[in-house]
Amino acid sequence: QVQLVESGGGLVQPGGSLRLSCAASGTIFAIKAMGWYRQAPGKQRELVATIATGGITNYADSVKGRFTISRDSAKNTVYLQMNSLKPEDTAGYYCNAAVLGSSWQWGDYWGQGTQVTVSS
C-alpha cells in the first residue's frame, strides 16, 4: 500500500510564501512522476505543477514564475514552493504520484490534501 502525506499548508497574506511537502511511503519500487493539483470550492480540480523522472517540469499558466516544483527522489518527496501568493490561489492542494508498488503495476495515488488560504 502506498500513502502520500502532504504538509505545509496554512493561512498567508497576499504576496506571501508557503512551501508544501508531500512524502510517499509504503512499498515503492519506482515513481514515474509526482505533482500538485488544487481544488477551490465549487470548482474542478486543476493541475498546478508536475515533475517527471529526470526533472522535467510542467506548470499551469496561472502559477508560472511564482511556483516552483522540486523533487527529492531519495526521499520519495515532492515540494511546491509558492511565492507571491494571490487570493485566487486559495484552495485545497493535493499531491499525486504515479507509483510502481507491490502489485508490480503502476498506480495513481493521491494525498489527503492540505488547505492553502491567501487572505489579508
Sequence and secondary structure as in RCSB ss.txt:
>XXXX:A:sequence
QVQLVESGGGLVQPGGSLRLSCAASGTIFAIKAMGWYRQAPGKQRELVATIATGGITNYADSVKGRFTISRDSAK
NTVYLQMNSLKPEDTAGYYCNAAVLGSSWQWGDYWGQGTQVTVSS
>XXXX:A:secstr
 EEEEEE  EEE TT  EEEEEEEEESEEEEEEEEEEEE TTS  EEEEEEETTS EEE TTTTTTEEEEEEGGG
TEEEEEE S  GGG EEEEEEEEEEETTSSEEEEE   EEEEE  
